[in-house]
Amino acid sequence: MSYERIETTLCDAPELAVAVRSLALRAHKVMNDPMADAEAYELLARRISRLRRRYPVDARSSLCRWLTNLLRRVEAANLPPAMCSNR
């Protein structure tokens, strides 16, 4: 019988903190940039998903809720229209 790691260990905590902070900064930048394109949002969604897979946490935790809500916001974001004019 194999054992899967379900909780983040204490030694993972500093690495997790760096990853969460980096993700939060990137999400803030992308979601507040009126020129962000679909690719930027897709990369952000993938980054959120990778973090969730790398550090599985209890579904009731505030981190899990934050990641879930962030992913929903990214997926639901109204992407700015492609710039078509030559102004």
C-alpha positions as CSV (number, residue, x, y, z in Angstrom):
1,M,0.0,0.0,0.0
2,S,1.5,3.4,-1.0
3,Y,1.1,6.5,1.1
4,E,0.4,9.8,-0.5
5,R,1.4,13.0,1.1
6,I,-1.7,14.9,2.0
7,E,-0.5,17.7,4.2
8,T,2.4,20.1,3.7
9,T,5.2,19.4,6.0
10,L,6.9,22.0,8.2
11,C,10.1,21.9,6.0
12,D,8.0,22.7,3.0
13,A,6.6,25.9,4.6
14,P,9.2,28.4,3.6
15,E,9.2,27.1,0.0
16,L,5.4,27.2,0.0
17,A,5.4,30.8,1.4
18,V,7.7,32.0,-1.4
19,A,5.5,30.3,-4.1
20,V,2.3,31.8,-2.7
21,R,3.8,35.2,-2.5
22,S,5.1,35.0,-6.0
23,L,1.8,33.8,-7.3
24,A,-0.1,36.6,-5.5
25,L,2.2,39.2,-7.0
26,R,1.8,37.8,-10.5
27,A,-1.9,37.5,-10.1
28,H,-2.2,41.1,-9.0
29,K,-0.1,42.3,-11.9
30,V,-2.0,40.4,-14.6
31,M,-5.4,41.0,-13.2
32,N,-4.8,44.8,-12.9
33,D,-3.2,45.1,-16.3
34,P,-5.7,46.3,-19.0
35,M,-3.3,45.1,-21.6
36,A,-3.0,41.5,-20.3
37,D,-3.9,39.0,-23.0
38,A,-5.4,35.5,-22.9
39,E,-2.0,33.9,-22.8
40,A,-1.1,35.8,-19.5
41,Y,-4.4,34.6,-18.0
42,E,-3.8,31.0,-19.2
43,L,-0.2,31.0,-17.8
44,L,-1.6,32.3,-14.5
45,A,-4.3,29.6,-14.3
46,R,-1.6,26.9,-15.0
47,R,0.6,28.3,-12.3
48,I,-2.3,28.2,-9.8
49,S,-3.0,24.6,-10.7
50,R,0.6,23.6,-10.4
51,L,0.8,25.1,-6.9
52,R,-2.3,23.2,-5.9
53,R,-0.9,19.9,-7.1
54,R,2.6,20.5,-5.6
55,Y,1.3,21.4,-2.1
56,P,-1.9,19.5,-1.5
57,V,-3.6,21.0,1.5
58,D,-6.9,20.4,3.3
59,A,-9.8,21.5,1.2
60,R,-11.1,23.5,4.2
61,S,-7.9,25.5,4.6
62,S,-7.8,29.2,3.9
63,L,-5.0,28.6,1.3
64,C,-7.0,26.1,-0.6
65,R,-10.0,28.4,-0.6
66,W,-7.8,31.3,-1.8
67,L,-6.4,29.2,-4.6
68,T,-9.8,28.0,-5.6
69,N,-11.3,31.5,-5.6
70,L,-8.3,33.0,-7.4
71,L,-8.6,30.3,-10.2
72,R,-12.3,31.1,-10.5
73,R,-11.5,34.8,-10.9
74,V,-8.8,34.2,-13.5
75,E,-11.1,31.9,-15.5
76,A,-14.0,34.3,-15.3
77,A,-12.0,37.4,-16.0
78,N,-13.2,39.5,-18.9
79,L,-10.2,39.6,-21.0
80,P,-9.4,42.9,-22.8
81,P,-10.4,42.9,-26.4
82,A,-7.5,42.3,-28.9
83,M,-6.2,45.6,-30.2
84,C,-7.2,45.9,-33.8
85,S,-6.7,49.6,-34.6
86,N,-3.5,51.1,-35.8
87,R,-3.7,54.2,-33.6
